[in-house]
């Protein structure tokens, strides 16, 4: 009745099903309301509004309130229809109970699918509502599982396949009294082995590094993993010993020789510099810096001074 009334209005263009969709109803009522306001506040003349809407000043509020009343009745009937089919949602949601999303959330998502089915159902096509609603409820729950049950999102169509794989694995495990192998799963599901292996990879749940180890709440899984880039304790100690030996050796040089070597080789946290850069810093030529560098290195290579460093590397 509501759809027929709306489609009879001159300003409503014919549309494909659903003719009485919520969007069309809301748009029609909103346009009627706008024309009424434009007349009330004298933003448009009665003649212009009649030309746009095909309705007189008296007809506008009458049809507006008529459609609003029918819309409220439609919403009330829809709610009754939804409530009458809630048990269907619970029945379908229970089929997905073993997944990581709790049953209450699954029922909630199924209810949204049921509401969508009520909104889109066309009795003229001859389908049973229960069959139509079942499809929408399944789709809503599967989509929720795809979005909520995994840290890594996967397409909805794969979520359904993963669910079937899990169910087949449980059934076969009970029948065979062992974990089914790839060939047994392939025969059960009618899928090739490669597809099943891919689904198995997809179905693996990632583990959070923030998760706790057993009952030790103060220790996370991340704390137990070795950092491949971290310096080992023995390497750190050896490095510190080397730096101390190097510092002791540098103290045997003149202040300028020590500074030149620190700058040339980035020792003690200094930035590595070129001969030209060091020459500019000390106000001497590049060649003079090279001579100071070579002199300092010769001193460090002297047997009496390099003995400590040689012993360190031997150990």
MILOBA-624700 format. One record per residue: y, x, z of N, C-alpha, C in turn. Coordinates in steps of 0.001 Angstrom, whole numbers, plus 500000, padded with zeros to 6 digits. Layout:
BEGIN
Y_X_Z_Y_X_Z_Y_X_Z
...
This chain:
BEGIN
498789_500834_500000_500000_500000_500000_501260_500867_500000
501290_501888_500850_502456_502768_500924_502652_503505_499608
501557_504024_499058_501638_504747_497791_502139_503863_496669
501669_502618_496629_502083_501690_495582_503571_501388_495677
504064_501182_496906_505487_500874_497096_506358_502043_496638
505926_503252_496974_506713_504431_496612_506746_504618_495103
505599_504466_494448_505527_504692_493006_506262_503623_492198
506559_502490_492821_507320_501442_492132_508819_501746_492103
509266_502670_492949_510682_503016_492991_511056_503793_491734
512218_503449_491153_512628_504044_489875_512826_505555_489960
513300_506042_491101_513635_507467_491200_512422_508354_491504
511256_507749_491715_510043_508525_492009_509271_508749_490720
509107_510024_490354_508375_510353_489130_506869_510235_489373
506116_509780_488374_504649_509694_488523_504067_511066_488851
503095_511074_489757_502481_512335_490178_500970_512203_490197
500270_513325_490019_498808_513286_490135_498404_513056_491581
497133_512712_491800_496628_512492_493160_496831_513762_493990
497132_513636_495319_497253_512374_496036_498633_511753_495865
498688_510492_495385_499961_509824_495137_500767_509658_496411
500061_509421_497534_500758_509139_498791_500665_510339_499735
500782_511534_499187_500737_512731_500020_501910_512729_500988
501739_513453_502086_502800_513522_503098_504106_514025_502504
503999_515003_501600_505211_515568_501016_505991_514513_500234
505293_513730_499425_505956_512694_498631_506569_511621_499529
505844_511214_500557_506358_510206_501493_507624_510713_502173
507561_511945_502668_508710_512523_503379_509903_512688_502451
509637_513149_501212_510722_513324_500240_511396_511987_499929
510595_510951_499737_511139_509630_499384_511995_509074_500515
511482_509116_501727_512233_508609_502886_513504_509423_503092
513409_510745_502889_514580_511611_503062_515666_511286_502033
515271_511040_500784_516250_510711_499744_516928_509374_500029
516150_508403_500488_516734_507105_500844_517738_507272_501974
517373_508086_502952_518264_508334_504096_519558_509011_503634
519437_509958_502695_520615_510669_502177_521563_509703_501473
521033_508827_500642_521883_507856_499935_522570_506905_500918
521861_506501_501957_522467_505624_502964_523627_506330_503662
523434_507614_503979_524500_508386_504638_525689_508586_503701
525410_508842_502432_526493_509051_501465_527348_507790_501317
526715_506635_501375_527477_505381_501316_528244_505151_502607
527598_505444_503738_528230_505206_505041_529481_506064_505212
529387_507335_504778_530520_508246_504978_531376_508382_503720
531163_507468_502760_531989_507385_501547_532001_508692_500745
530865_509374_500724_530780_510593_499916_530449_510260_498456
529849_509086_498266_529554_508612_496912_529845_507121_496838
530150_506675_495633_530410_505241_495447_529089_504485_495344
529162_503161_495592_527962_502326_495515_527387_502336_494100
528283_502385_493117_527836_502387_491719_527051_503656_491388
527520_504813_491909_526840_506078_491637_525475_506134_492322
525424_505642_493571_524153_505635_494303_523153_504713_493617
523646_503565_493139_522749_502616_492460_522215_503220_491163
523067_503995_490488_522647_504638_489245_521549_505671_489514
521686_506417_490622_520709_507461_490957_519407_506884_491507
519519_505845_492340_518337_505332_493046_517723_504085_492427
518543_503350_491667_518059_502081_491123_518048_500988_492171
518729_501219_493322_518727_500261_494431_520152_499897_494813
520325_498666_495287_521641_498225_495746_521870_498697_497178
523091_498500_497642_523442_498899_499002_522592_498160_500032
522248_496893_499760_521438_496104_500700_519957_496497_500641
519507_496884_499441_518091_497230_499281_517728_498557_499961
518664_499501_499966_518378_500841_500501_517833_500808_501932
518573_500229_502920_518052_500238_504294_516776_499424_504454
516659_498340_503668_515458_497506_503773_514215_498302_503367
514292_498969_502210_513139_499749_501727_512909_500968_502621
514005_501571_503092_513897_502739_503979_513081_502395_505224
513447_501316_505909_512746_500930_507146_511322_500442_506857
511149_499839_505693_509811_499381_505295_508871_500581_505131
509344_501607_504407_508529_502810_504183_508289_503572_505479
509315_503620_506333_509180_504321_507612_508116_503651_508470
508117_502318_508464_507123_501565_509231_505717_501799_508684
505588_501785_507361_504283_502022_506740_503791_503447_507006
504723_504394_507018_504354_505788_507306_503792_505912_508718
504450_505257_509672_503976_505299_511065_502597_504657_511200
502393_503551_510477_501078_502895_510506_500006_503799_509895
500380_504491_508802_499441_505399_508140_499037_506531_509082
500016_507097_509774_499724_508178_510715_498823_507696_511846
499068_506462_512307_498232_505891_513370_496792_505718_512883
496626_505228_511659_495282_505033_511103_494578_506372_510900
495335_507351_510450_494759_508686_510265_494240_509242_511585
495047_509082_512627_494634_509573_513946_493346_508888_514407
493255_507587_514153_492030_506859_514513_490831_507396_513724
491065_507676_512457_489998_508181_511587_489535_509564_512051
490505_510398_512431_490175_511744_512925_489361_511648_514209
489826_510818_515145_489132_510672_516432_487708_510151_516250
487513_509301_515252_486180_508735_515010_485205_509768_514455
485734_510890_513946_484869_511903_513330_484856_513233_514084
485374_513241_515313_485415_514485_516085_484017_515020_516399
483062_514124_516557_481691_514567_516865_481094_515346_515691
481528_515004_514487_481075_515749_513310_481561_517197_513380
482798_517384_513840_483354_518735_513991_482538_519544_514989
482233_518940_516142_481460_519635_517184_480085_520025_516654
479464_519123_515917_478131_519384_515363_478163_520587_514420
479161_520636_513553_479267_521743_512591_479655_523038_513295
480584_522963_514249_481029_524165_514969_479878_524826_515712
478953_524034_516222_477808_524583_516961_476908_525449_516085
476957_525247_514780_476155_526077_513869_476679_527514_513817
477931_527709_514221_478553_529038_514189_478698_529617_515598
477973_529077_516550_478151_529427_517965_477908_530904_518251
477023_531558_517535_476655_532939_517852_477686_533972_517409
478773_533541_516805_479799_534481_516361_480737_534839_517515
481583_535862_517260_482428_536390_518329_483592_535475_518702
483890_534453_517889_484946_533496_518227_484334_532413_519109
485008_532099_520237_484399_531136_521166_484377_529726_520570
483481_528908_521105_483206_527586_520535_484428_526673_520566
485266_526811_521611_486469_525965_521703_487416_526235_520537
487563_527516_520176_488428_527864_519043_487836_527369_517728
486516_527453_517616_485863_526967_516394_486071_525460_516230
485959_524729_517329_486171_523271_517277_487613_522959_516896
488544_523725_517461_489958_523522_517141_490218_523735_515645
489644_524807_515095_489812_525070_513661_489131_523984_512829
487954_523536_513294_487257_522456_512595_488067_521174_512591
488766_520901_513692_489635_519713_513765_490740_519772_512713
491291_520978_512510_492333_521132_511486_491760_520852_510097
490516_521302_509876_489858_521004_508603_489627_519515_508425
489264_518832_509517_489054_517379_509475_490353_516655_509142
491440_517073_509772_492751_516457_509498_493114_516623_508025
492851_517824_507501_493136_518079_506087_492293_517169_505191
491040_516961_505575_490151_516090_504796_490661_514654_504784
491127_514178_505947_491664_512815_506044_492886_512670_505144
493731_513694_505115_494950_513641_504307_494642_513616_502809
493606_514329_502392_493346_514485_500959_492262_513546_500410
491577_512820_501284_490442_511995_500829_490898_510876_499891
490197_510730_498782_490485_509675_497803_489248_508786_497676
489294_507627_498330_488129_506733_498339_487791_506200_496953
488789_506241_496045_488568_505717_494698_487557_506555_493910
487343_507792_494325_486437_508667_493580_484975_508430_493935
484723_507591_494930_483355_507185_495230_482559_508114_496128
483212_509143_496698_482501_510049_497599_482464_509488_499018
481405_509837_499750_481356_509488_501172_482317_510400_501925
483052_509819_502876_484010_510640_503612_483311_511740_504402
482156_511454_504992_481464_512452_505815_481120_513699_505003
480705_513509_503747_480381_514655_502878_481638_515455_502561
482713_514738_502271_483983_515387_501935_484525_516150_503139
484490_515510_504306_485011_516131_505528_484181_517337_505937
482865_517256_505758_481984_518378_506119_482397_519648_505392
482712_519532_504115_483131_520709_503341_484415_521309_503904
485404_520469_504196_486680_520954_504715_486519_521577_506106
485674_520995_506930_485445_521536_508280_484789_522908_508185
483769_523021_507331_483107_524315_507123_484119_525370_506670
484945_525015_505695_485913_525976_505160_486906_526429_506225
487364_525501_507049_488327_525844_508107_487705_526798_509119
486459_526550_509502_485785_527400_510492_485488_528776_509906
485015_528816_508666_484709_530098_508022_485968_530943_507892
487075_530304_507519_488342_531045_507399_488778_531590_508757
488602_530806_509799_488964_531264_511145_488107_532451_511561
486825_532400_511238_485939_533522_511556_486384_534780_510828
486785_534628_509572_487225_535779_508785_488486_536395_509357
489371_535560_509907_490658_536048_510396_490608_536532_511838
489784_535889_512666_489836_536160_514105_488713_537039_514639
487570_537039_513987_486420_537714_514584_486358_539187_514262
487217_539680_513343_487136_541087_512969_488504_541742_513016
488493_543027_513425_489717_543809_513379_490069_544111_511929
489027_544283_511096_489224_544543_509679_488953_543247_508923
489958_542763_508199_489834_541471_507528_488960_541584_506277
488129_540572_506054_487312_540513_504849_487517_539153_504203
487291_539037_502883_487492_537751_502202_486600_536658_502774
487081_535415_502665_486354_534279_503233_484968_534130_502614
484862_534328_501285_483553_534126_500646_482528_535138_501153
482985_536339_501541_482066_537331_502095_481696_536991_503535
482611_536356_504256_482317_535954_505635_481127_535007_505682
481075_534071_504741_479954_533127_504686_478651_533860_504376
478701_534851_503491_477495_535623_503164_477026_536449_504363
477984_537023_505088_477634_537794_506289_476977_536881_507319
477502_535657_507444_476918_534695_508389_475479_534364_507993
475252_534153_506704_473900_533852_506227_472952_535018_506477
473461_536232_506277_472639_537421_506523_472242_537513_507989
473208_537265_508880_472916_537315_510314_471887_536274_510718
472046_535074_510164_471104_533992_510486_469707_534321_509966
469621_534838_508737_468323_535196_508155_467650_536304_508954
468446_537260_509429_467895_538364_510229_467272_537844_511514
467956_536889_512165_467437_536340_513423_466156_535528_513188
466164_534729_512116_464982_533902_511814_463774_534783_511493
463982_535798_510655_462880_536686_510276_462375_537497_511464
463302_537903_512333_462896_538677_513514_461956_537857_514398
462223_536550_514492_461349_535678_515289_460010_535452_514587
460068_535272_513272_458831_535011_512518_457924_536242_512454
458528_537409_512225_457747_538634_512023_457519_539416_513313
458277_539019_514376_458221_539711_515670_458602_541182_515527
459544_541442_514622_460111_542783_514428_461400_542636_513626
462181_543697_513585_463396_543657_512785_463027_543644_511305
463558_542707_510523_463206_542642_509096_463758_543835_508325
463004_544287_507324_463503_545385_506491_464297_544829_505313
464779_545727_504482_465665_545351_503383_464967_544424_502384
463714_544723_502068_462980_543917_501089_462741_542493_501611
462430_542376_502895_462187_541057_503494_463456_540212_503504
464588_540846_503810_465875_540137_503782_466230_539732_502358
465938_540611_501412_466241_540342_500008_465480_539116_499510
464203_539024_499869_463398_537863_499457_463890_536583_500130
464251_536680_501397_464688_535509_502158_465990_534933_501613
466921_535807_501257_468257_535372_500847_468417_535255_499336
467484_535828_498579_467623_535800_497125_468734_536704_496645
468989_537778_497375_470024_538753_497001_469355_540093_496718
470022_540932_495918_469454_542260_495697_469762_543164_496886
469036_544257_496983_469137_545160_498136_470532_545759_498283
471162_546073_497163_472490_546692_497209_473517_545746_497832
473433_544468_497473_474369_543487_498041_474150_543333_499544
472889_543334_499968_472590_543207_501397_473103_544419_502166
472929_545621_501598_473443_546834_502252_474959_546765_502394
475623_546256_501357_477079_546118_501403_477502_545140_502491
476775_544025_502617_477077_543038_503659_476835_543619_505048
475815_544453_505181_475545_545100_506469_476686_546024_506864
477218_546745_505874_478350_547643_506167_479573_546836_506593
479804_545722_505890_480958_544875_506201_480848_544277_507597
479622_543910_507981_479431_543185_509242_479527_544072_510472
479543_545387_510282_479639_546274_511440_480998_546123_512109
480994_545947_513411_482237_545776_514166_482807_547136_514560
484089_547390_514282_484696_548631_514755_484826_548627_516272
484762_549802_516864_484865_549938_518321_486238_550492_518668
486924_549861_519606_488249_550309_520018_488144_551569_520876
488976_552555_520576_489006_553783_521379_489585_553524_522760
490236_552349_522923_490792_552004_524230_489751_551341_525127
488581_551024_524556_487532_550381_525349_487016_551284_526450
486511_550657_527533_486038_551424_528687_484606_551894_528485
484272_552985_529160_482917_553531_529131_482151_552970_530318
481196_552089_530034_480403_551496_531111_481281_550781_532120
481055_551096_533393_481825_550485_534477_483033_551326_534865
483253_552431_534162_484361_553329_534512_485641_552852_533833
486410_552039_534534_487609_551448_533935_488689_552485_533655
488654_553601_534405_489697_554609_534224_489393_555550_533055
488196_555445_532464_487801_556322_531360_487615_555484_530095
488329_555849_529018_488191_555133_527749_487266_555911_526817
486807_555239_525762_485944_555901_524782_486678_557059_524131
487979_556881_523886_488775_557944_523280_488808_559207_524121
488755_559034_525458_488761_560203_526346_487503_561043_526191
486409_560415_525734_485126_561113_525644_484930_561817_524300
485826_561573_523345_485680_562173_522022_486385_563514_521948
485744_564459_521281_486332_565790_521132_487395_565762_520048
488524_566391_520334_489594_566510_519352_489343_567772_518535
489005_567632_517236_488696_568821_516435_489884_569754_516270
491103_569233_516475_492301_570061_516326_492754_570691_517637
492111_570294_518726_492521_570825_520033_492001_572251_520215
492776_573079_520922_492382_574466_521213_491428_574463_522394
490274_575122_522230_489313_575197_523326_489885_576007_524467
489382_575729_525675_489910_576396_526876_489758_577903_526787
488578_578393_526302_488374_579843_526220_489278_580470_525168
489530_579718_524054_490438_580230_523028_491865_580299_523554
492253_579289_524321_493603_579269_524881_493814_580455_525826
492819_580711_526680_492910_581835_527623_492996_583156_526874
492156_583303_525827_492165_584548_525047_493510_584745_524362
494075_583646_523849_495375_583735_523182_496463_584163_524166
496416_583610_525367_497404_583988_526378_497281_585465_526746
496021_585945_526865_495802_587370_527172_496356_588253_526063
496134_587848_524807_496638_588621_523672_498157_588699_523695
498803_587568_523970_500268_587548_524024_500799_588454_525128
500105_588464_526269_500532_589335_527373_500403_590807_526994
499272_591173_526332_499092_592559_525885_500149_592936_524855
500452_591997_523966_501452_592250_522931_502835_592439_523542
503171_591620_524526_504466_591736_525200_504580_593092_525902
503487_593509_526547_503499_594815_527222_503712_595938_526221
503087_595803_525033_503229_596842_524007_504646_596873_523451
505260_595718_523246_506619_595657_522701_507648_596265_523639
507367_596218_524927_508306_596779_525910_508400_598298_525806
507431_598929_525124_507441_600380_524959_508362_600809_523823
508860_599844_523033_509752_600130_521916_511204_600095_522370
512090_600582_521494_513522_600453_521774_513901_598984_521606
515018_598553_522223_515428_597152_522098_515571_596698_520645
516128_597587_519765_516321_597185_518376_514981_597078_517647
514072_598047_517893_512751_597985_517257_512004_596712_517686
512090_596424_518973_511423_595225_519491_511976_593963_518833
513308_593884_518725_513933_592691_518155_513603_592533_516676
513596_593666_515940_513272_593609_514512_511846_593105_514302
510891_593628_515094_509500_593195_514949_509319_591719_515336
510035_591291_516377_509951_589876_516778_510425_588971_515642
511538_589375_515003_512095_588560_513928_511248_588623_512656
510678_589805_512358_509892_589952_511129_508577_589185_511193
507962_589113_512399_506623_588525_512523_506589_587247_513368
507773_586743_513734_507815_585480_514472_507178_585562_515841
507366_586671_516536_506760_586852_517858_507637_586233_518939
506985_585721_519975_507733_585152_521105_508503_583898_520749
508031_583171_519740_508693_581922_519369_509827_582089_518383
510087_583325_517939_511155_583555_516965_510732_583064_515584
511728_582695_514765_511452_582300_513383_511264_583549_512529
510276_583526_511632_510030_584680_510762_511217_584851_509811
511730_586091_509757_512915_586376_508933_512593_587424_507865
513375_587412_506788_513236_588434_505742_514042_589667_506142
513798_590776_505421_514552_592009_505690_516047_591779_505499
516405_591017_504446_517824_590745_504186_518457_589960_505330
517766_588950_505821_518307_588121_506909_518512_588944_508179
517544_589792_508485_517681_590622_509694_518812_591623_509513
518933_592173_508283_520022_593113_508001_521377_592468_508212
521520_591209_507768_522782_590495_507964_523067_590272_509442
522008_590001_510224_522189_589754_511661_522666_591011_512392
522140_592173_511972_522501_593422_512664_523609_594202_511952
524009_593722_510787_525067_594399_510052_524615_595706_509430
523342_595766_509022_522808_596978_508381_522144_596578_507075
521743_597584_506289_521128_597298_504994_519672_596872_505145
519152_596334_504064_517747_595923_504026_516842_597123_504240
517171_598226_503624_516363_599439_503757_516345_599946_505187
517492_599840_505858_517559_600304_507254_516656_599446_508148
516631_598156_507897_515754_597268_508674_514296_597642_508445
513945_597943_507175_512566_598328_506868_512170_599600_507609
513100_600537_507695_512823_601796_508405_512579_601548_509897
513414_600673_510480_513245_600353_511910_511899_599661_512131
511544_598788_511204_510263_598076_511309_509098_599058_511266
509107_599965_510283_508013_600924_510141_507915_601847_511346
509051_602232_511891_509059_603107_513066_508425_602404_514262
508776_601125_514441_508205_600358_515546_506701_600180_515393
506250_599916_514156_504816_599736_513911_504042_601028_514158
504650_602174_513766_503973_603459_514011_503770_603696_515500
504771_603319_516287_504654_603490_517740_503521_602625_518294
503434_601388_517791_502384_600486_518279_500994_600967_517863
500931_601667_516694_499631_602154_516225_499190_603432_516936
500070_604029_517679_499725_605279_518381_498535_605014_519300
497525_605911_519272_496301_605693_520055_496539_605345_521514
497497_605997_522138_497719_605741_523571_498311_604357_523815
499032_603824_522814_499679_602524_523001_498845_601364_522442
498035_601641_521431_497245_600565_520820_495876_600412_521457
495564_601261_522433_494241_601213_523064_493970_599842_523702
494962_599321_524411_494775_598031_525097_494494_596913_524100
495232_596904_522958_495020_595861_521950_493663_596014_521269
493249_597263_521000_491942_597488_520377_490816_597025_521295
490954_597322_522581_489939_596881_523547_489860_595356_523610
491026_594729_523483_491061_593262_523533_490251_592665_522377
490466_593177_521146_489766_592628_519982_488282_592965_519988
487923_594110_520582_486502_594443_520709_485806_593451_521625
486497_593038_522694_485906_592094_523649_485874_590681_523089
